Amino acid sequence: MFEQLQPAPPDAILGLTEAFRKDARPEKINLTVGVYKDASGQTPILRCVKEAEKRLLESESSKSYLGIDGIPEYGRLVRELLWGPQHEIVTSSRAVTLQTPGGTGALRVAGDFLHKLFPSAKIWCSQPTWANHPGVFKAAGLTVETYPYFDPERNSLKFDALIEALQQIPAGDVICLHACCHNPTGVDPTPEQWKQIADVVQERGILPLVDFAYQGFGVGFDEDAAGLRELSRPGMELIVASSFSKNFGLYCERVGALTVVAASAETAQTALSQLKICVRTNYSNPPYHGGGIVATVLQDAELRSTWEQEVATMRDRINGMRKLFADTMAQKTSARDFSFIKNQHGMFSQSGLTPEQVDRLREDYAIYIVRNGRINVAGMTEDNMERLCDAIASVL
Ligand SMILES: Cc1ncc(COP(=O)(O)O)c(C=O)c1O
């Protein structure tokens, strides 16, 4: 049977990581993958995580299965992080949360749930979006449509076109929105724009699926949740897919959460019963370790404060690199203005480099960038900045 198989194309981003690994040039720079790097180019384990792991090692007494929805207190902790402890959604019990294997796991369970229970609902993704969104949703059986988002001419949000497109989305369809640090563009709506987006979503009866993979990486934990909280109006239903890969540095532990907000606590329980079937028939129940770390840190005042500081350090470094890159490019060339990079959020920006320029950077300078021009700002360091900017200036 297997002899009939045709090879599938390699993953566009992970294929480049492989090529980077094999590149023998010592001065090579990797701006492709979606992981945070510190000033020495490492992806560190957070101190709060190491401490939580120590405590877990000492206190764990069984490796028995978790429930289908994960660690019992996990859901409440996640909801408090998303909305703050006093929010009506947290106190009213109209939201349910499942611990999932990463943000991707949450998106896939959401996709399965939507396709199974609302088979005519289509899902609308920003143009562009995280490369895996269409694949995950299509694998779940959903039809994927797109709405305008990014204006490459101005390196900004195509806000009027976005609102016009939302006004055409049929009631009962689903819109996938990036809560903050939009991947791949780094361009987020302002709080005022979020309000207008939420107005249209509410008026038209569109279901928001908020992908929250970078809470804390943009401006701050609460500021980054501004869009989500604007969409969380009384009685409004929504879905949130959280990832703790980036803000806890727990990439390989696969830890995330799926939260479904219903209009009432009773409906939320009904939705949970359906979600549990989606999980049971997929991976049965989530892995423990990553969720155990997140729950330990969020519950302990000291570990939580360390975590918040560590996230602030990551955020400040990224924003520092954004500024240094824009300023250094301004010194090297007047061929293009890169000051827009300073105003964007999170690890990614759309650089505007063409596939040909990206190829030259890789071939001639050992600088790796995704061919669509997306750069991971966290791959920049004070040490590699001069070389990086010289190389970019020479290919422009
Ligand atoms: C926008 C977005 N959503 C979801 C994910 C998935 O994260 P995880 O690694 O937790 O599955 C990512 C990871 O890069 C992402 O950028």
The ligand as an SDF file (V2000), in Angstrom:
LIG
                    3D

 16 16  0  0  0  0  0  0  0  0999 V2000
   -0.9410   32.4300   16.1340 C   0  0  0  0  0  0  0  0  0  0  0  0
   -0.5550   31.1110   16.7150 C   0  0  0  0  0  0  0  0  0  0  0  0
   -1.4980   30.2920   17.1480 N   0  0  0  0  0  0  0  0  0  0  0  0
   -1.1960   29.0970   17.6810 C   0  0  0  0  0  0  0  0  0  0  0  0
    0.0980   28.6620   17.7790 C   0  0  0  0  0  0  0  0  0  0  0  0
    0.3510   27.2870   18.3290 C   0  0  0  0  0  0  0  0  0  0  0  0
    1.0380   27.2160   19.4640 O   0  0  0  0  0  0  0  0  0  0  0  0
    1.4100   25.8250   20.1680 P   0  0  0  0  0  0  0  0  0  0  0  0
    2.8650   25.6240   19.9070 O   0  0  0  0  0  0  0  0  0  0  0  0
    1.0970   26.0340   21.5860 O   0  0  0  0  0  0  0  0  0  0  0  0
    0.5950   24.7430   19.5480 O   0  0  0  0  0  0  0  0  0  0  0  0
    1.1310   29.4900   17.3270 C   0  0  0  0  0  0  0  0  0  0  0  0
    2.5090   29.0270   17.3890 C   0  0  0  0  0  0  0  0  0  0  0  0
    3.3910   29.4650   16.7120 O   0  0  0  0  0  0  0  0  0  0  0  0
    0.7870   30.7500   16.7820 C   0  0  0  0  0  0  0  0  0  0  0  0
    1.7240   31.5900   16.3440 O   0  0  0  0  0  0  0  0  0  0  0  0
  1  2  1  0
  2  3  1  0
  2 15  2  0
  3  4  2  0
  4  5  1  0
  5  6  1  0
  5 12  2  0
  6  7  1  0
  7  8  1  0
  8  9  2  0
  8 10  1  0
  8 11  1  0
 12 13  1  0
 12 15  1  0
 13 14  2  0
 15 16  1  0
M  END
$$$$
